[in-house]
Amino acid sequence: MKSCYKAGLIRVITLPDAEAAGIHGRLIMEMFPNMTVETKCIPDQPDGLHSVESKNAAIPKIIEVAQSFKDIDVLIVSCADDPAVPELKNIVNVPVIGAGSSVAAIARRFGTKVGILGITDYAPQPYPEILGDDLINLGKPDGVETTLDLVTEPGFKAVEKLAMRLKGYGAGAIALACTGMSTAGVAKPLAKKTGLPVIDPVTAEGLMAYYECLSK
């Protein structure tokens, strides 16, 4: 077993500032100190991924960026829609982790109805695939269009309001469906507000990536 592992992490938003781009990697390294994370952003996607159209535009960019990593043990696509993850599993020779399937798999262990909270009206593909009829989807928070809205006070209030609605509809856990919510740090405040388990996407993808490294 190796004493240190290296992950390649792809952000599906174009962030020229390295400090901002690297926040997901830093969060993972804080949780798993014997993992190092190299972060790369896809080009020409300043608003990130927030629709079917933006997902389709991102997929070839993700595949190209993924193939530029060298000497990694695991590849993370840090997006809840798992864009290009199925394709990359047939292209690269390391395990490929998507944030969405990681969140949904962890949410599944609660064995109850799971509310999805993201920035799209549709549930990203991994969530219905894994959670099936146990998924509760009430759409996106009011006024939230992109990940950039999540770091504003109105955006957080809208997220908080939708979380309480999901609880009212019977959710026993909340699966966050946007990695921008990890950037905004909403999981712990929402868990405190709702009294429910709230699964954070970056925490989930980091956990799955670390497990894959240990399994090699």
Number of C-alpha atoms within 10 A of each C-alpha: 8 8 7 12 20 19 28 23 26 26 25 28 22 16 20 11 8 11 9 10 20 19 16 24 24 17 16 22 16 11 12 16 11 13 20 18 22 16 20 23 23 22 17 14 16 13 15 23 25 18 17 13 9 14 18 13 15 21 18 15 17 22 19 12 17 24 11 9 17 11 10 17 21 23 26 26 24 28 28 28 25 22 26 20 23 12 13 22 14 10 13 15 12 18 19 27 27 28 30 30 28 26 28 27 17 15 27 19 8 12 11 15 22 29 27 31 26 29 29 19 15 14 23 24 14 21 25 17 13 18 19 13 10 16 22 22 18 18 15 20 22 14 13 19 18 18 22 16 17 26 15 13 10 14 20 21 14 17 24 20 16 21 28 16 15 23 19 11 15 13 23 20 25 28 28 28 30 28 26 27 24 21 20 15 15 19 19 14 13 20 17 11 13 21 13 16 19 26 23 26 30 30 20 23 26 28 19 24 27 20 11 16 20 13 8 11
